[in-house]
Amino acid sequence: MARSMFSYSKSILERVSFDPKLFCKELEKAIKVLLPYEIDQLRDWLLQFTKEKPELRQCLIYIN
């Protein structure tokens, strides 16, 4: 079974979460390739994920 772009993007974002600048860059890439409903899912996931990592909250501007 093919891995969805949403799952792939999420795994990349988790891996680069140590660097806010790189996280923002990968988030921008993800937004370009995801479908509208996947972007909504990503937004929900990001809100949860960034609760534990406040330094990444600045990247939420790309998804709002």
C-alpha positions as CSV (number, residue, x, y, z in Angstrom):
1,M,0.0,0.0,0.0
2,A,1.3,3.4,-0.9
3,R,2.1,5.8,1.9
4,S,0.0,8.9,1.9
5,M,1.6,12.3,1.4
6,F,0.1,13.4,4.7
7,S,1.8,10.6,6.6
8,Y,5.1,11.2,4.8
9,S,5.0,15.0,5.4
10,K,4.2,14.4,9.1
11,S,7.1,12.0,9.5
12,I,9.5,14.5,7.9
13,L,8.2,17.3,10.2
14,E,8.7,15.1,13.2
15,R,12.3,14.4,12.2
16,V,13.3,18.0,11.6
17,S,11.5,19.4,14.7
18,F,14.9,20.0,16.4
19,D,15.4,23.0,14.1
20,P,12.6,25.6,13.8
21,K,14.0,27.1,10.6
22,L,14.2,23.7,8.9
23,F,10.8,22.8,10.3
24,C,9.2,25.9,8.7
25,K,10.9,25.1,5.4
26,E,9.6,21.6,5.3
27,L,6.2,22.8,6.4
28,E,6.1,25.1,3.4
29,K,7.0,22.2,1.1
30,A,4.3,20.0,2.6
31,I,1.6,22.7,2.1
32,K,2.5,22.9,-1.6
33,V,1.9,19.1,-2.2
34,L,-0.9,18.3,0.1
35,L,-4.6,18.3,-0.8
36,P,-6.9,20.8,0.9
37,Y,-8.4,18.2,3.3
38,E,-4.8,17.0,4.1
39,I,-3.8,20.5,5.0
40,D,-6.7,20.7,7.4
41,Q,-5.5,17.4,9.0
42,L,-2.0,18.8,9.1
43,R,-3.2,22.0,10.8
44,D,-4.9,19.9,13.5
45,W,-1.8,17.8,14.0
46,L,0.5,20.8,14.2
47,L,-1.6,22.4,16.9
48,Q,-1.2,19.3,19.0
49,F,2.5,18.7,18.1
50,T,3.6,22.3,18.8
51,K,2.0,22.3,22.3
52,E,5.1,20.4,23.4
53,K,7.5,22.4,21.3
54,P,6.6,26.1,21.7
55,E,9.7,27.1,19.6
56,L,7.9,25.7,16.5
57,R,4.7,27.7,17.0
58,Q,6.1,30.5,14.8
59,C,5.7,28.2,11.8
60,L,2.0,28.0,12.2
61,I,1.7,31.3,10.2
62,Y,2.3,29.2,7.1
63,I,-0.8,27.1,7.7
64,N,-3.3,29.7,8.8
